[in-house]
């Protein structure tokens, strides 16, 4: 069961791509019936194969700033498999902006599929050591970038910035006609979760599934970009579904992703959305959610990351 989501023409005009493909898809099985739970997925992955999920939302206000500025160069950061780098490269290509990606680690002999796509979309890649990359938030690092590349608009890794959170808050508009009691998302940089907190209603709970191991400062990271602590009362973080850490996976996770696709034709990735869906469904089994809960999981895209898996690992 899928509900088409319609937005006003004015809203669609501010987006780079047509968001009419987005649907709210209901998942149904005996477990949810027994637990008296409704579970749906907001299919942001349907926006575009490259700029999918939460990426376009987090980039929106940065792109707007660049288009209104004399500085037509955007610089951002990411690892060799970064969905954020890939989305930024493509968005800049569509917007007529120059893009530079600061990549964590020395340049490998064989570039990842993601980095190859970045280059194809016009992004200049600049590789730096992990030690230097760790200093990217320092003022001296920003000054160094200006000296090397000239004036530019800087987007932190994953869009982690008040503008990124503001952009992510627009995701809530696609749930305006739903009765969601809980809105769930995977947590990487925490930018999307911060945006969901900014945009949600007072009676809604935000559930974050951390995909990083030992991530103990999530609440502080969120508070830093939404400038408030009051909204955090609506936040619950699930820390037990990282499957070993960022981009780590187990046979159990892969099997779950294949089962999910077999049952619902719902593709997920092993870095973010696979862990999100596993965490939420497992929490339903454990009665974490009260009967009558109407749960929405935000599909944040990132499916291109599955390309790194051996052929035949996934059935989709």
C-alpha positions in Angstrom: 0.0 0.0 0.0 1.6 3.3 -1.1 0.2 6.8 -0.8 1.3 9.4 -3.3 2.5 12.6 -1.7 1.7 15.9 -3.3 3.3 19.2 -2.6 2.5 22.7 -3.8 4.1 24.0 -7.1 6.0 26.6 -5.1 7.6 24.0 -2.9 8.6 21.9 -5.9 10.2 24.9 -7.5 12.7 25.3 -4.8 13.9 21.7 -5.2 16.4 20.8 -7.9 14.5 17.7 -8.8 10.9 16.6 -9.1 9.8 15.3 -5.7 6.5 14.0 -6.9 8.0 10.5 -6.9 8.0 10.4 -3.2 5.5 8.0 -1.6 4.6 6.9 1.9 4.6 3.1 1.7 2.8 1.0 4.3 4.5 -2.3 5.3 2.1 -5.0 6.5 2.6 -8.4 8.2 1.3 -10.5 11.0 3.9 -9.0 13.5 2.5 -5.5 13.1 -1.1 -6.7 13.4 -0.3 -8.6 16.6 1.5 -5.6 18.1 -1.2 -3.2 16.8 1.5 -1.1 15.1 1.4 0.7 11.8 4.8 0.9 10.0 5.4 2.9 6.8 8.5 4.1 4.9 8.9 7.6 3.4 10.5 6.7 0.1 12.9 9.6 -0.3 15.1 7.2 -2.2 12.8 7.6 -5.2 13.7 11.3 -5.7 16.7 10.5 -7.9 19.3 7.7 -8.2 22.2 10.0 -7.1 20.7 12.8 -5.1 18.4 10.5 -3.2 17.0 10.4 0.3 18.0 13.2 2.7 20.9 14.5 0.6 19.1 17.1 -1.5 17.3 18.5 1.6 20.6 18.9 3.5 22.2 20.6 0.5 19.3 22.9 -0.4 20.2 26.0 1.6 23.9 25.8 0.8 23.1 25.6 -2.9 20.7 28.5 -2.5 23.4 30.5 -0.9 25.9 29.7 -3.6 23.5 30.6 -6.4 22.8 34.0 -4.7 26.5 34.6 -4.1 29.4 35.7 -6.2 31.2 32.6 -4.9 30.2 29.8 -7.3 32.5 27.2 -5.8 31.4 24.7 -3.2 33.9 22.7 -1.1 32.8 19.7 1.0 34.2 16.6 2.7 33.8 12.9 2.7 35.4 9.5 2.5 35.9 7.4 -0.6 32.4 5.9 -0.4 30.6 9.1 0.6 27.0 9.5 -0.6 27.3 13.1 0.4 30.2 13.8 -2.0 28.4 12.1 -4.8 25.2 14.0 -4.2 27.0 17.3 -3.9 28.9 16.7 -7.2 25.7 16.0 -9.0 23.7 18.9 -7.4 26.5 21.3 -8.3 26.5 20.0 -11.9 22.8 20.7 -12.2 23.2 24.1 -10.6 26.1 25.2 -12.7 28.4 25.4 -9.7 32.0 24.3 -9.3 32.5 21.6 -6.8 35.6 20.4 -4.9 35.7 17.3 -2.7 38.2 17.0 0.1 38.6 13.2 0.4 39.8 11.5 3.6 42.9 9.4 3.0 45.7 9.1 0.3 44.6 8.7 -3.3 44.2 4.9 -4.0 45.4 3.3 -7.2 41.8 2.3 -8.0 39.1 4.9 -7.2 35.8 3.7 -5.7 32.7 3.7 -7.8 31.5 6.7 -5.8 34.6 8.8 -6.5 34.6 7.9 -10.2 31.0 9.2 -10.3 32.0 12.4 -8.5 34.7 13.0 -11.2 32.2 12.2 -14.0 29.9 14.8 -12.5 32.6 17.5 -12.6 33.9 17.4 -9.0 37.6 18.1 -8.5 38.9 15.6 -5.8 41.7 16.6 -3.4 43.0 13.8 -1.3 44.5 14.5 2.2 45.9 12.3 5.0 43.6 11.1 7.7 45.6 13.2 10.2 45.0 16.4 8.3 41.4 15.5 7.6 40.8 15.2 11.3 41.7 18.9 11.6 39.0 20.0 9.0 37.0 22.0 11.6 39.9 24.2 12.5 40.0 27.8 11.4 43.5 27.3 10.1 42.2 24.5 7.8 39.5 26.8 6.4 42.1 29.5 5.8 44.3 27.0 4.0 41.4 26.0 1.7 40.8 29.6 0.8 44.4 30.2 0.0 44.5 27.0 -2.2 41.1 27.2 -3.9 39.9 30.8 -3.5 36.7 32.1 -2.1 34.0 29.4 -1.8 30.9 28.1 0.1 32.0 25.5 2.6 29.7 22.6 3.4 30.7 20.5 6.4 30.8 16.7 6.1 27.3 15.3 5.7 25.9 18.8 5.7 26.4 19.1 9.5 25.5 22.7 10.0 22.4 24.7 11.0 21.7 25.2 7.2 21.9 21.4 6.7 19.5 20.8 9.6 17.1 23.5 8.3 17.1 21.8 5.0 16.4 18.4 6.5 13.5 19.9 8.4 11.6 20.2 5.1 11.3 16.4 5.0 8.5 16.7 7.6 6.4 18.5 5.0 6.0 15.2 3.2 4.3 13.8 6.3 1.8 16.6 6.7 -1.1 14.4 6.0 0.0 11.4 8.0 -0.8 10.5 11.6 2.8 9.6 12.5 3.5 9.2 16.2 7.1 8.3 15.6 9.5 9.4 12.8 12.6 7.4 12.5 16.0 7.8 10.8 19.5 6.4 10.8 22.1 8.6 12.4 25.4 9.4 10.8 26.4 13.1 11.4 23.0 13.6 13.1 22.1 16.4 10.7 18.9 14.7 9.5 17.8 13.8 13.0 18.3 17.5 14.0 16.2 18.6 11.1 13.4 16.2 11.9 13.4 17.6 15.5 13.2 21.1 14.1 10.2 20.2 11.9 8.2 17.7 13.9 5.0 18.3 15.8 5.0 18.6 19.6 3.2 15.2 19.9 5.6 13.3 17.7 8.7 11.3 18.8 11.9 11.2 16.8 13.7 7.9 16.9 17.4 7.7 15.7 19.2 4.5 15.0 22.9 5.1 15.3 25.1 3.4 12.6 28.3 4.2 14.4 29.8 2.3 17.3 30.3 4.1 20.5 28.6 7.3 19.4 28.1 8.9 22.8 27.8 12.6 21.9 24.8 12.6 19.6 22.7 14.9 21.7 25.5 17.4 22.0 26.0 17.3 18.2 22.3 17.9 17.6 22.1 20.8 20.1 25.1 22.4 18.5 23.2 22.9 15.2 19.7 23.5 16.3 20.6 25.8 19.2 18.2 24.2 21.7 17.9 21.4 24.2 14.2 21.5 24.7 13.4 19.6 21.5 15.6 16.7 22.6 12.9 15.6 25.0 11.2 14.2 21.9 14.3 12.2 20.9 15.2 8.5 21.5 18.4 7.0 20.3 18.9 3.3 19.6 22.6 2.4 19.9 22.5 -1.3 19.5 22.1 -1.7 15.8 25.4 -0.6 14.3 26.5 -4.2 13.5 30.1 -3.5 14.4 30.4 0.1 13.4 30.2 2.5 10.4 29.8 0.6 7.1 30.3 -2.7 9.0 27.9 -5.6 8.2 27.2 -9.1 9.2 25.5 -12.1 7.4 22.5 -11.4 9.7 22.1 -7.9 8.4 22.5 -8.9 4.7 20.0 -11.7 5.2 17.5 -9.2 6.8 17.9 -6.8 3.8 17.3 -9.6 1.3 14.2 -10.7 3.3 12.9 -7.1 3.4 13.2 -6.8 -0.3 11.7 -10.2 -0.9 8.6 -9.3 1.2 8.2 -5.6 0.3 10.4 -4.9 -2.7 12.0 -2.3 -0.4 15.8 -1.8 -1.2 18.0 -0.8 1.6 21.7 -0.2 2.0 24.0 -1.8 4.6 25.4 1.5 5.9 22.2 3.3 6.9 18.8 2.1 6.0 19.3 -1.6 6.5 20.4 -0.9 10.1 17.5 1.5 10.5 14.8 -1.0 9.4 16.4 -3.8 11.4 16.5 -1.6 14.5 12.9 -0.5 14.2 11.4 -3.9 13.4 13.4 -5.5 16.2 12.2 -2.8 18.6 8.6 -3.6 17.6 9.2 -7.2 18.4 10.5 -6.2 21.8 7.5 -4.0 22.5 9.5 -0.8 22.6 6.5 0.9 20.8 3.1 1.1 22.4 0.1 -0.5 20.7 -1.5 2.1 18.4 1.9 3.6 17.4 2.0 4.9 13.8 5.7 4.7 12.8 7.4 6.2 9.8 10.9 5.3 8.8 12.6 7.9 6.6 14.4 6.2 3.7 17.6 8.3 3.4 18.7 6.8 0.1 22.4 5.8 -0.1 21.7 2.7 -2.2 24.8 3.3 -4.4 26.9 2.1 -1.4 25.7 -1.4 -2.2 27.8 -1.4 -5.4 30.8 -2.1 -3.2 29.4 -5.5 -2.2 30.4 -8.7 -4.1 28.0 -9.5 -6.9 25.1 -11.7 -5.7 25.3 -10.6 -2.1 22.0 -8.9 -2.4 19.0 -10.0 -4.5 18.2 -6.5 -5.7 
